[in-house]
Amino acid sequence: MASDPLDDAAVLNALFGNSPQGLFVFDTERKVKRYNPSGRGVRKLDAEDVVGHDVEDFAPGLDAAELRSLMDEVLASGVPLRRVLLRGKSPSDPDRTLTVEVSLFPLPDSGSGPSGLVAVVEDVTERQAAADRLAVLSRVRSTVGSTLDVRTTADELVRGLVPAFADGASVDLLDDGLTSGPLSSGVPLRRISFAPADAVTARKEGDSRPFPYPTPYTQALNDTEARIVAVTPDAPWLAADPDMFEPLLKANVRSMIVVPLRVRDTVLGLLTLYRHRTDPFEEADLDVARQAAATAAAHLDNARSYRREHMVASTLQRKLQPSTTPRLSAVETAHMYLPESAGGDWYDVIPLSGARVALVVGDVAGHGIEAAATMGQLRIALRTLALNDLETDELLTHLDEVASQLAEPSDAYVATCAITVYNPVSRRCAMVRAGHPAPVIVDPAGSPVQVDVPLGPPLGAGGGRVFSPALIDLPAGTLIAHYTNGLLGAHAHDPAAARRRLAQTLASPARPLRELSDDAVYRMAPSRDDDAVLLLARTHTLAKENVADWTLPAEPSVVSTARRLVDQQLAVWHLEGAAYTTGLIVSELVTNAIRYGAGPIQLRLIHDSGRLLTEVTDANSTSPHLRHARDSDEGGRGLYIVMCLSTHWGVRHSQQDKTIWSEQRLGGEPDAAGFGAFDMAEVEELS
């Protein structure tokens, strides 16, 4: 039994009369032949305003050109189009923006093509708005926080929100970082970022001042709650500062969201969003703003923490560097220190006995406060070891032991280091390095000097520790350049070429060292991601007439001879005023060498820049020990007398002999701060 045929007209009437979707029948001229008056967006329109008209006649807010193109495509091809998104103002409510999903179906072929088409229009405004909000949050979370820079993080935030979510956005932060709890109305905030960049605003980037009170800004800072604010010419809060808020009204801003940037219970500043588009912010938008602000606040907190740590590490590192480099007769020095990454690069210029000098450059692995602290410990340890007059290889061996104590189990090594000790009397230069680049040397004519300085292991690396020095005699006027890898910058991939480039830069060694240092920075272009140190030293030689040497037999009678020779030499130098004290020092040192030393005795006087150096060398390597003799003892007071009469004194060892040296400051009494005041009568009695 056949079923009753369906009444097509009844079906169509039911569909067109009750469907929540918009249904439109168009002829081949794209004129509406029939439509669903119950569809959203056209309910308030009269039939005569729709039937017989193009879409642009009754829905001018939609993109008519795009819709016309889609309809022509379907009429020409006969192939349906489904779910194409279009945006525009609602035909029945111009203050509301619609997002519609349009599907187009061709009507049966009349022989020469489709006789028209059916459009199914679905209002997906809410659904698409939710998807757009999720897309905004996804973009914010994926792009904000790419660096640990506060300004960059703020820029990423406003770019992630404008124009997809807001027509304008600003970030204002406290200058002094985080503040617990609500903020008072008088706290200044600095404008860090604003988008779009060409917008006219009363607060320019970099401005730091309080927001007008009372306004939504101060209210949000006070209760730390986000809020949506309507912007109308009669809004009472605009009266707090009409000049500041005038740009808002001129830009036709209709609504804004003010969100405190919070981390845990503390406030960093404010995120403010502005809309001048038709649709104002609504509650769902407020949630998006809160989540975007929370994401950004976490990254801003990290960036500020990094900046604070970087500043602390940089300050610590600078404090641990030499405040000034000493002025010495052995060398003229200049240094360049660029603490770009708050790492552990350091340098030092250490005066040594015998008018010698130690030039030091090192680089601690890692960055931050820990690296700076490690650098400080190594620098102090190295200076202490150097002042004990150790040979350069022994110096690095002991420093390696110190570094091993500082190393963590996961550390491959602790630091690298290079040391040069220069003697202006002999012009002998000893160079040693631990995992560090060798110095670049340029002779007085500007030609590079090739020196093979054996590469020892980095400090604290463990395993075999062999540090072998390179010895070379350098003429006066030679330029020695110690540096760290950060100086090489873009040339670091080819260290040999970088060294040649640095040598070429320093090929005019007679120029002022400060100019050479600046030129090295300009030409080498150090990396901004790593610290860089350059230590330049131009060698000098002590004039022969400022050094007196004698070889004396190890006999008791030679003590008086030594004193007579010293008196004669001091007379030549016009230092008769120092003759008595120097005679006492020489007597005790020579007597000590005769009694406890071996072989012939070498006596040397050095007159050097306001100080007088006395050295006595013998072939016995046993170190003397300072001790305080008892009243009943007949000896044991020699070194104590030397200590009392000297500004500094000490013992220097070599593989063949030892040297006891004394330094006196000319033109005044011995350094009481160094050794304590002494009674000259007591010294004479002891001697």
C-alpha positions as CSV (number, residue, x, y, z in Angstrom):
1,M,0.0,0.0,0.0
2,A,1.5,3.2,-1.1
3,S,2.0,6.0,1.4
4,D,0.3,9.3,1.0
5,P,2.5,11.8,-0.7
6,L,3.9,14.5,1.5
7,D,2.5,18.0,1.1
8,D,5.7,19.8,0.0
9,A,4.1,23.1,0.6
10,A,3.2,22.2,4.1
11,V,6.7,21.1,4.9
12,L,8.2,24.3,3.4
13,N,5.7,26.5,5.3
14,A,6.5,24.7,8.6
15,L,10.3,25.1,8.0
16,F,10.2,28.7,6.9
17,G,7.8,29.6,9.7
18,N,9.5,28.0,12.6
19,S,13.1,27.3,11.9
20,P,15.5,29.2,14.3
21,Q,18.0,29.4,11.4
22,G,17.7,32.0,8.8
23,L,16.4,30.5,5.5
24,F,16.6,32.6,2.3
25,V,15.6,31.6,-1.3
26,F,17.4,33.7,-4.0
27,D,16.8,33.8,-7.7
28,T,19.5,34.0,-10.3
29,E,19.7,37.8,-9.8
30,R,20.5,37.2,-6.1
31,K,17.1,38.7,-5.1
32,V,15.3,37.3,-2.1
33,K,12.2,35.3,-3.2
34,R,11.3,33.9,0.2
35,Y,12.8,34.0,3.7
36,N,12.2,32.9,7.3
37,P,10.9,35.9,9.3
38,S,11.6,34.0,12.6
39,G,15.3,33.8,11.9
40,R,17.5,35.7,14.3
41,G,18.7,39.0,12.9
42,V,15.6,39.6,10.7
43,R,12.8,39.3,13.2
44,K,12.2,43.0,13.4
45,L,12.3,43.6,9.6
46,D,9.2,43.9,7.5
47,A,8.7,41.5,4.6
48,E,8.7,44.3,2.0
49,D,12.2,45.3,3.2
50,V,13.5,41.8,2.5
51,V,11.6,40.1,-0.4
52,G,12.8,41.3,-3.8
53,H,15.9,42.9,-2.3
54,D,19.6,42.1,-2.4
55,V,21.2,41.2,1.0
56,E,23.0,44.5,1.1
57,D,19.7,46.3,1.0
58,F,18.5,44.9,4.3
59,A,21.8,43.8,5.9
60,P,24.3,46.5,5.0
61,G,26.5,45.6,7.9
62,L,27.6,42.3,6.3
63,D,30.3,42.2,3.7
64,A,28.1,42.4,0.6
65,A,31.0,41.9,-1.8
66,E,32.1,38.7,-0.2
67,L,28.6,37.3,0.0
68,R,27.9,38.2,-3.6
69,S,31.1,36.4,-4.7
70,L,30.1,33.3,-2.8
71,M,26.6,33.3,-4.4
72,D,28.0,33.8,-7.9
73,E,30.4,30.8,-7.3
74,V,27.5,28.5,-6.4
75,L,25.3,29.7,-9.3
76,A,28.1,29.2,-11.7
77,S,29.4,25.8,-10.5
78,G,26.2,24.3,-9.1
79,V,28.3,23.0,-6.2
80,P,27.1,23.8,-2.6
81,L,29.2,25.8,-0.1
82,R,28.9,25.0,3.6
83,R,29.7,26.8,6.8
84,V,31.4,29.9,5.6
85,L,31.9,32.5,8.4
86,L,30.8,36.1,7.8
87,R,30.9,39.0,10.3
88,G,28.9,42.2,10.3
89,K,26.3,44.2,12.1
90,S,22.9,42.7,12.8
91,P,20.2,43.9,10.3
92,S,17.7,44.4,13.0
93,D,20.1,45.6,15.8
94,P,23.0,47.8,14.3
95,D,24.6,48.0,17.7
96,R,25.2,44.3,17.8
97,T,27.9,42.5,15.8
98,L,26.9,39.2,14.3
99,T,29.0,36.2,13.3
100,V,27.0,34.0,11.0
101,E,27.7,30.7,9.4
102,V,26.4,30.6,5.8
103,S,25.7,27.5,3.7
104,L,24.6,27.9,0.0
105,F,22.7,25.2,-2.0
106,P,21.8,25.5,-5.7
107,L,18.2,24.9,-6.7
108,P,17.4,22.2,-9.4
109,D,18.8,22.9,-12.8
110,S,16.4,24.5,-15.2
111,G,18.4,23.4,-18.2
112,S,20.8,26.3,-18.4
113,G,22.0,26.1,-14.8
114,P,20.6,26.5,-11.3
115,S,17.4,28.3,-11.1
116,G,18.4,29.9,-7.8
117,L,19.8,29.0,-4.5
118,V,18.9,28.5,-0.9
119,A,20.9,30.1,1.9
120,V,21.0,28.7,5.4
121,V,22.2,31.3,7.9
122,E,23.0,30.3,11.4
123,D,23.9,32.8,14.1
124,V,27.1,31.5,15.7
125,T,28.1,34.8,17.4
126,E,28.3,33.4,20.9
127,R,30.1,30.2,19.8
128,Q,32.6,32.1,17.7
129,A,33.2,34.7,20.4
130,A,34.1,31.9,22.8
131,A,36.4,30.4,20.2
132,D,38.0,33.8,19.6
133,R,38.5,34.3,23.3
134,L,40.3,30.9,23.5
135,A,42.4,31.8,20.5
136,V,43.4,35.1,22.2
137,L,44.4,33.2,25.4
138,S,46.3,30.6,23.4
139,R,48.2,33.3,21.6
140,V,49.0,35.1,24.9
141,R,50.3,31.9,26.5
142,S,52.4,30.9,23.5
143,T,54.0,34.3,22.8
144,V,54.3,36.1,26.2
145,G,57.5,35.4,28.1
146,S,59.9,34.5,25.3
147,T,62.6,36.4,27.1
148,L,63.5,37.5,30.6
149,D,63.1,41.2,29.7
150,V,60.4,43.2,31.4
151,R,59.8,45.5,28.4
152,T,59.7,42.7,25.9
153,T,57.3,40.7,28.0
154,A,54.9,43.7,28.3
155,D,55.1,44.3,24.5
156,E,54.3,40.7,23.8
157,L,51.2,41.0,26.1
158,V,49.7,44.0,24.4
159,R,50.5,42.7,20.9
160,G,48.7,39.5,21.9
161,L,45.6,41.4,22.9
162,V,45.4,44.1,20.2
163,P,43.6,44.1,17.8
164,A,42.1,40.6,18.2
165,F,40.6,41.2,21.6
166,A,40.9,45.0,22.3
167,D,41.4,48.1,20.3
168,G,44.1,49.4,22.8
169,A,46.1,48.0,25.7
170,S,48.6,49.4,28.2
171,V,50.9,48.0,30.8
172,D,51.9,50.1,33.8
173,L,54.3,48.7,36.4
174,L,55.6,49.8,39.8
175,D,59.1,51.1,39.7
176,D,60.2,49.4,42.9
177,G,58.9,45.9,41.9
178,L,56.3,43.9,43.9
179,T,54.2,45.4,46.7
180,S,52.1,43.3,49.0
181,G,48.4,43.9,49.3
182,P,46.4,46.9,48.0
183,L,48.3,50.0,46.8
184,S,47.7,53.6,48.0
185,S,46.4,56.1,45.4
186,G,49.6,58.0,45.4
187,V,51.9,55.2,44.2
188,P,53.5,56.0,40.9
189,L,53.4,53.5,38.0
190,R,55.5,53.6,34.9
191,R,54.1,53.2,31.4
192,I,56.0,50.2,30.0
193,S,54.1,49.4,26.9
194,F,51.1,50.5,24.8
195,A,49.4,49.2,21.7
196,P,48.7,50.4,19.0
197,A,52.0,52.3,18.8
198,D,50.4,55.2,17.0
199,A,47.6,55.8,19.5
200,V,47.4,59.2,21.1
201,T,47.6,58.8,24.9
202,A,48.2,61.2,27.8
203,R,50.7,58.8,29.4
204,K,53.7,58.2,27.2
205,E,55.9,55.2,27.5
206,G,58.4,55.8,30.2
207,D,56.2,58.2,32.2
208,S,56.1,57.4,35.9
209,R,53.4,59.0,38.0
210,P,50.3,58.1,40.0
211,F,47.0,57.6,38.3
212,P,44.3,60.2,39.0
213,Y,42.2,59.6,42.1
214,P,39.5,58.4,42.4
215,T,39.3,56.5,39.1
216,P,38.9,52.8,38.0
217,Y,42.7,52.6,38.0
218,T,43.1,53.5,41.6
219,Q,40.1,51.4,42.6
220,A,41.6,48.3,40.9
221,L,44.9,48.9,42.7
222,N,43.2,49.4,46.0
223,D,41.0,46.2,46.0
224,T,43.1,44.2,43.5
225,E,39.9,43.3,41.6
226,A,39.5,43.4,37.8
227,R,36.5,45.4,36.5
228,I,34.7,46.4,33.4
229,V,34.2,50.1,33.1
230,A,31.8,52.0,30.8
231,V,33.3,55.1,29.2
232,T,30.8,57.8,28.6
233,P,31.2,61.6,28.5
234,D,29.3,61.9,31.7
235,A,31.1,59.2,33.7
236,P,31.9,60.9,37.1
237,W,35.5,59.5,37.3
238,L,36.5,61.4,34.2
239,A,36.4,64.6,36.2
240,A,39.4,63.4,38.3
241,D,41.7,64.5,35.4
242,P,39.8,65.8,32.3
243,D,43.1,66.5,30.4
244,M,44.4,63.0,30.9
245,F,41.1,61.3,29.9
246,E,40.4,63.6,26.9
247,P,42.2,61.2,24.4
248,L,39.8,58.4,25.5
249,L,36.8,60.4,24.5
250,K,38.4,61.6,21.3
251,A,39.1,58.0,20.4
252,N,35.5,57.1,21.0
253,V,36.4,54.5,23.6
254,R,33.2,52.9,24.8
255,S,34.4,50.5,27.5
256,M,37.6,49.3,29.2
257,I,38.8,46.6,31.5
258,V,41.3,47.4,34.3
259,V,43.1,44.3,35.7
260,P,45.7,44.3,38.4
261,L,48.8,42.4,37.5
262,R,49.2,40.1,40.5
263,V,51.6,37.4,41.6
264,R,50.4,35.5,44.7
265,D,49.4,38.2,47.2
266,T,51.4,41.0,45.6
267,V,50.8,43.6,42.9
268,L,53.2,44.5,40.0
269,G,51.0,47.0,38.2
270,L,48.0,47.3,35.9
271,L,46.8,45.9,32.5
272,T,44.2,48.2,30.9
273,L,42.2,47.2,27.8
274,Y,40.2,49.6,25.7
275,R,37.4,49.1,23.1
276,H,36.0,51.7,20.7
277,R,34.3,49.0,18.5
278,T,30.5,48.5,18.6
279,D,30.5,45.6,21.0
280,P,31.6,46.7,24.6
281,F,33.4,44.3,26.9
282,E,31.2,41.8,28.7
283,E,31.6,39.4,31.6
284,A,33.2,36.6,29.5
285,D,35.8,39.1,28.2
286,L,36.6,40.0,31.8
287,D,37.6,36.3,32.4
288,V,39.9,36.4,29.4
289,A,41.5,39.6,30.7
290,R,42.1,38.0,34.1
291,Q,43.7,34.9,32.6
292,A,45.9,36.9,30.2
293,A,47.0,39.2,33.1
294,A,47.8,36.2,35.3
295,T,49.9,34.6,32.5
296,A,51.8,37.9,31.9
297,A,52.2,38.6,35.6
298,A,54.0,35.3,36.1
299,H,56.4,36.1,33.3
300,L,56.9,39.7,34.4
301,D,57.7,38.4,37.9
302,N,60.2,36.1,36.5
303,A,61.7,38.9,34.4
304,R,61.9,41.2,37.3
305,S,63.4,38.5,39.5
306,Y,66.0,37.8,36.8
307,R,66.7,41.6,36.5
308,R,67.1,41.9,40.3
309,E,69.4,38.9,40.4
310,H,71.3,40.2,37.4
311,M,71.7,43.6,39.1
312,V,72.8,42.0,42.4
313,A,75.2,39.7,40.5
314,S,76.6,42.6,38.5
315,T,77.0,44.7,41.5
316,L,78.7,41.9,43.4
317,Q,80.9,41.2,40.5
318,R,82.0,44.8,40.2
319,K,82.6,45.0,43.9
320,L,84.8,41.9,43.7
321,Q,86.9,43.3,40.9
322,P,89.9,45.6,41.7
323,S,88.6,49.1,42.5
324,T,91.7,50.5,40.9
325,T,94.8,49.0,39.3
326,P,98.1,50.0,40.9
327,R,100.5,52.3,39.2
328,L,103.7,50.3,38.8
329,S,107.1,50.8,37.3
330,A,107.0,47.3,35.7
331,V,104.0,47.9,33.5
332,E,101.5,50.4,32.4
333,T,98.0,48.9,32.4
334,A,94.5,49.5,31.2
335,H,91.5,47.3,31.4
336,M,88.0,47.0,29.8
337,Y,85.3,45.1,31.7
338,L,81.8,44.5,30.2
339,P,79.6,42.6,32.6
340,E,76.8,41.9,30.1
341,S,75.6,38.6,31.6
342,A,76.6,38.9,35.2
343,G,78.9,36.0,34.8
344,G,82.2,35.3,36.5
345,D,84.9,37.0,34.4
346,W,87.6,38.8,36.4
347,Y,91.0,40.4,36.1
348,D,93.7,41.5,38.5
349,V,97.0,43.3,38.6
350,I,99.1,42.1,41.6
351,P,102.4,43.8,42.6
352,L,104.9,41.1,43.6
353,S,108.3,41.2,45.3
354,G,111.4,42.3,43.3
355,A,109.3,45.0,41.4
356,R,107.6,42.1,39.5
357,V,103.9,42.1,38.6
358,A,101.3,39.4,38.0
359,L,98.7,39.9,35.3
360,V,95.6,37.8,35.7
361,V,92.4,37.1,33.7
362,G,89.9,34.4,34.5
363,D,86.4,33.2,33.6
364,V,84.1,31.3,35.9
365,A,81.7,28.8,34.4
366,G,78.0,29.9,34.7
367,H,76.3,33.1,35.4
368,G,74.5,34.9,38.2
369,I,75.2,35.4,41.9
370,E,76.8,32.0,42.4
371,A,79.3,32.6,39.5
372,A,80.1,36.1,40.9
373,A,80.7,34.7,44.4
374,T,82.9,31.9,43.0
375,M,84.8,34.5,41.1
376,G,85.4,36.5,44.2
377,Q,86.7,33.5,46.1
378,L,89.0,32.5,43.3
379,R,90.3,36.0,42.9
380,I,91.1,36.4,46.6
381,A,92.7,32.9,46.8
382,L,94.8,33.7,43.7
383,R,96.0,37.0,45.2
384,T,96.8,35.4,48.5
385,L,98.8,32.6,46.7
386,A,100.6,35.1,44.5
387,L,101.7,37.2,47.5
388,N,103.4,34.0,48.8
389,D,105.8,34.3,45.9
390,L,104.9,31.0,44.4
391,E,106.2,30.0,40.9
392,T,103.5,30.3,38.3
393,D,102.9,26.6,37.8
394,E,102.7,26.1,41.6
395,L,100.3,29.0,41.7
396,L,97.8,27.4,39.4
397,T,98.3,24.0,41.0
398,H,97.2,25.4,44.4
399,L,94.4,27.5,42.8
400,D,93.1,24.3,41.1
401,E,92.9,22.7,44.5
402,V,90.9,25.7,45.8
403,A,88.6,25.4,42.7
404,S,88.1,21.7,43.3
405,Q,86.8,22.5,46.8
406,L,84.3,24.9,45.3
407,A,83.1,22.5,42.5
408,E,79.7,20.9,42.6
409,P,79.5,17.2,41.6
410,S,77.8,18.1,38.4
411,D,80.4,20.7,37.4
412,A,82.6,19.8,34.5
413,Y,85.0,22.5,35.6
414,V,84.9,25.7,37.8
415,A,86.9,28.3,35.9
416,T,89.6,29.0,33.4
417,C,92.5,31.3,34.1
418,A,95.7,32.8,32.5
419,I,98.5,34.3,34.5
420,T,101.6,36.3,33.3
421,V,104.3,37.3,35.7
422,Y,106.7,40.0,34.4
423,N,110.1,40.9,35.9
424,P,111.2,44.5,34.8
425,V,114.8,43.8,36.0
426,S,115.4,40.8,33.9
427,R,112.7,41.4,31.4
428,R,111.8,37.7,31.9
429,C,108.1,36.9,31.4
430,A,106.5,33.6,32.7
431,M,103.1,32.7,31.3
432,V,100.8,29.8,32.3
433,R,97.2,29.0,31.6
434,A,94.4,26.7,32.8
435,G,91.9,26.1,30.0
436,H,92.1,29.8,29.0
437,P,93.2,31.6,25.8
438,A,96.8,32.5,25.8
439,P,97.6,36.3,25.8
440,V,98.2,38.1,22.6
441,I,101.7,39.8,22.5
442,V,102.7,42.6,20.2
443,D,106.3,43.8,20.1
444,P,107.3,47.5,20.2
445,A,107.3,47.6,16.4
446,G,103.7,46.3,16.2
447,S,104.4,42.8,15.1
448,P,102.8,39.9,16.9
449,V,105.0,37.7,19.1
450,Q,104.3,34.0,18.9
451,V,104.6,32.3,22.3
452,D,103.6,28.7,22.8
453,V,101.9,28.7,26.2
454,P,101.0,25.1,27.1
455,L,97.3,24.6,27.7
456,G,96.6,23.2,31.1
457,P,93.2,21.8,32.2
458,P,90.5,24.1,33.5
459,L,90.5,24.8,37.2
460,G,88.5,22.3,39.2
461,A,88.2,19.8,36.3
462,G,89.7,16.9,38.2
463,G,92.1,14.3,36.9
464,G,95.8,15.1,36.1
465,R,96.7,18.6,36.8
466,V,99.8,19.7,34.9
467,F,100.5,23.4,34.4
468,S,103.7,24.2,32.5
469,P,104.9,27.8,32.1
470,A,106.3,29.4,29.0
471,L,109.3,31.7,29.6
472,I,110.3,34.5,27.3
473,D,112.3,37.7,27.5
474,L,110.4,40.8,26.3
475,P,111.8,44.2,25.4
476,A,110.4,47.3,27.0
477,G,107.4,48.6,25.2
478,T,105.9,45.2,24.5
479,L,102.1,45.0,24.7
480,I,100.6,42.0,26.5
481,A,96.8,41.5,26.0
482,H,94.9,39.1,28.2
483,Y,91.2,38.6,27.4
484,T,88.2,36.3,28.0
485,N,86.2,34.6,25.3
486,G,83.3,37.1,25.6
487,L,85.6,39.7,23.9
488,L,85.6,37.6,20.6
489,G,81.9,38.1,20.0
490,A,80.9,37.1,16.5
491,H,84.5,35.8,15.9
492,A,84.4,33.2,18.6
493,H,83.7,30.4,16.1
494,D,87.3,30.9,14.8
495,P,89.6,31.7,17.8
496,A,92.7,31.8,15.7
497,A,91.3,34.4,13.3
498,A,89.9,36.3,16.3
499,R,93.4,36.4,17.8
500,R,94.9,37.7,14.6
501,R,92.2,40.4,14.4
502,L,93.0,41.4,18.0
503,A,96.7,41.5,17.2
504,Q,96.1,43.7,14.2
505,T,94.0,46.0,16.4
506,L,96.8,46.3,18.9
507,A,99.5,46.8,16.2
508,S,100.2,50.3,17.3
509,P,101.5,49.6,20.8
510,A,102.8,53.1,21.4
511,R,99.2,54.6,21.3
512,P,97.5,55.2,24.7
513,L,96.3,52.0,26.1
514,R,92.8,53.4,26.7
515,E,92.5,54.1,23.0
516,L,93.7,50.6,22.1
517,S,91.2,49.1,24.6
518,D,88.3,51.1,23.0
519,D,89.4,50.1,19.5
520,A,89.5,46.4,20.5
521,V,85.9,46.7,21.7
522,Y,84.8,48.4,18.5
523,R,86.5,45.9,16.2
524,M,85.9,42.7,18.1
525,A,82.2,43.6,18.8
526,P,81.9,41.6,22.1
527,S,78.8,39.4,22.6
528,R,76.0,41.0,24.6
529,D,75.2,37.5,26.0
530,D,78.5,37.0,27.8
531,D,80.9,39.0,29.9
532,A,84.1,40.4,28.4
533,V,87.4,41.4,29.9
534,L,90.4,42.9,28.2
535,L,93.6,43.6,30.2
536,L,96.4,45.5,28.4
537,A,99.9,45.9,29.9
538,R,102.8,47.7,28.3
539,T,106.1,46.5,29.7
540,H,108.8,48.7,31.1
541,T,112.4,48.0,32.2
542,L,114.1,49.2,35.3
543,A,117.2,51.3,34.4
544,K,120.4,49.6,35.2
545,E,121.5,52.4,37.4
546,N,118.5,51.6,39.7
547,V,119.7,48.1,40.4
548,A,122.9,47.0,42.3
549,D,124.1,43.4,42.6
550,W,126.9,41.8,44.5
551,T,128.0,38.2,45.0
552,L,129.5,37.7,48.4
553,P,131.1,34.6,50.0
554,A,129.3,32.9,52.8
555,E,131.7,34.1,55.6
556,P,130.9,36.0,58.8
557,S,133.3,38.8,57.9
558,V,131.3,39.7,54.8
559,V,128.5,41.3,56.9
560,S,130.5,44.5,57.4
561,T,131.4,44.5,53.7
562,A,127.8,44.2,52.7
563,R,126.9,47.2,54.9
564,R,129.7,49.2,53.4
565,L,128.6,48.4,49.9
566,V,125.0,49.3,50.7
567,D,126.1,52.6,52.2
568,Q,128.1,53.5,49.1
569,Q,125.2,52.6,46.8
570,L,122.7,54.6,48.8
571,A,125.0,57.6,48.6
572,V,125.0,57.3,44.8
573,W,121.1,57.3,44.9
574,H,121.1,60.2,47.4
575,L,119.3,58.0,49.9
576,E,121.7,58.5,52.8
577,G,118.7,58.9,55.1
578,A,117.8,55.2,54.6
579,A,121.4,54.0,55.1
580,Y,121.1,53.1,58.8
581,T,117.8,51.2,58.6
582,T,118.9,49.4,55.4
583,G,122.2,48.5,57.0
584,L,120.4,46.8,59.9
585,I,118.2,44.9,57.4
586,V,121.1,43.8,55.3
587,S,123.1,42.7,58.3
588,E,120.3,40.5,59.6
589,L,119.6,39.0,56.1
590,V,123.2,38.3,55.3
591,T,123.9,36.9,58.7
592,N,120.8,34.6,58.3
593,A,122.1,33.4,54.9
594,I,125.5,32.7,56.2
595,R,124.2,30.8,59.3
596,Y,121.4,28.8,57.6
597,G,122.1,29.1,53.9
598,A,124.5,27.5,51.5
599,G,126.8,28.6,48.7
600,P,127.7,32.2,47.7
601,I,125.3,34.9,48.7
602,Q,123.6,37.3,46.2
603,L,122.8,40.7,47.6
604,R,120.6,43.1,45.5
605,L,119.3,46.6,46.0
606,I,116.5,48.0,43.8
607,H,115.5,51.6,43.8
608,D,112.0,51.7,42.4
609,S,109.4,54.5,42.5
610,G,109.6,55.7,46.1
611,R,110.6,52.3,47.6
612,L,113.8,50.5,48.3
613,L,114.0,46.7,47.8
614,T,116.6,44.6,49.5
615,E,117.1,40.9,48.4
616,V,119.5,38.3,49.8
617,T,119.6,35.0,47.9
618,D,121.3,31.7,48.9
619,A,121.3,28.2,47.6
620,N,119.4,26.7,50.6
621,S,115.7,26.2,49.7
622,T,114.6,25.7,53.4
623,S,112.2,28.5,54.3
624,P,113.0,30.6,57.4
625,H,110.4,31.0,60.1
626,L,109.7,34.1,62.0
627,R,109.7,33.5,65.8
628,H,109.8,35.5,68.9
629,A,112.9,34.8,70.9
630,R,112.8,34.5,74.7
631,D,114.7,36.9,76.9
632,S,117.3,34.2,77.6
633,D,117.9,33.3,74.0
634,E,121.0,34.6,72.3
635,G,119.6,34.5,68.8
636,G,116.5,34.1,66.8
637,R,115.6,37.8,66.5
638,G,116.9,38.5,63.0
639,L,113.7,38.1,61.0
640,Y,111.7,39.9,63.6
641,I,114.0,42.9,63.2
642,V,113.6,42.8,59.5
643,M,109.8,42.7,59.9
644,C,109.9,45.7,62.2
645,L,112.0,47.8,59.8
646,S,110.2,46.8,56.6
647,T,107.0,47.9,54.9
648,H,106.7,44.3,53.6
649,W,109.0,41.3,53.6
650,G,108.8,37.7,52.5
651,V,110.5,34.7,51.0
652,R,110.6,33.8,47.3
653,H,111.6,30.3,46.1
654,S,112.9,29.1,42.8
655,Q,114.0,25.6,41.8
656,Q,117.7,26.4,42.7
657,D,117.6,28.8,45.6
658,K,115.5,31.1,47.9
659,T,115.4,34.8,48.3
660,I,114.5,36.7,51.4
661,W,113.4,40.2,50.5
662,S,112.5,43.4,52.3
663,E,110.7,46.5,51.0
664,Q,111.0,49.9,52.6
665,R,108.9,52.9,51.8
666,L,111.1,55.9,51.2
667,G,110.3,59.3,52.6
668,G,108.6,58.1,55.8
669,E,108.5,55.5,58.6
670,P,107.8,51.8,57.9
671,D,104.1,51.0,57.4
672,A,102.7,50.8,60.9
673,A,99.4,49.6,59.6
674,G,101.0,46.6,58.0
675,F,103.2,45.5,60.9
676,G,102.4,47.6,63.9
677,A,104.3,50.4,65.5
678,F,107.8,49.6,66.7
679,D,110.4,51.1,69.1
680,M,113.6,51.9,67.3
681,A,115.5,51.7,70.6
682,E,114.1,48.2,71.0
683,V,115.3,47.2,67.5
684,E,118.8,48.5,68.2
685,E,118.9,46.5,71.4
686,L,117.7,43.4,69.6
687,S,120.3,43.8,66.9
